Amino acid sequence: MHVISRKALLKFGDIHADAVEPLDRWYRIAKKATWINFGELRSDFRSAAQVGIHTIFNIGGNKFRLVAVIYYSNQVLLVRGVYTHGEYDDLEL
């Protein structure tokens, strides 16, 4: 997968130091992945959920949420944001 953009992950990690390692782990898995559908993605991230066009990843033991849009046919994953659990609860997806 071509992950766009790692910058959002790094920026979130600057604010939440305890998210740096789990986000880096997620990034390394995602960038090596060649998922063709959500079912394949779930083999790597069992707790991932599909909410409309968004894929939601639990990060750091469900302490954080990463929201992405994935274009499987193009192998592109767009990071829409990383949020604390409280911030995510306030989102309207």
Steps between C-alpha positions, in 0.01 A plus 500: 500500500610850429420677830417868470606665721740393770520865602165472681635207702818684596309815592265302726801328657653838581195573716440147634837334566335171597358475148837511321587131525154360417461742208841404366408132529171565315683697229759227440227237459279720280775610263605138435143380452338413168142461619241458227198544727388564856499128579870476425571811704329334797760222489756761611271723708221289653342792685474723191150617415335637190288812557365621168800572279733518800708223651555541873808352665541461875849612595687447825257257659197702386632817662516675163308476174643540152247590230590419139350464156641208303501459123582132471517493119761777503676379817461844660413564863414860592538582868216738585606544860613349827294570809477423866202287587316809631574702186384213283170477690434865405561440127217478252603249236 
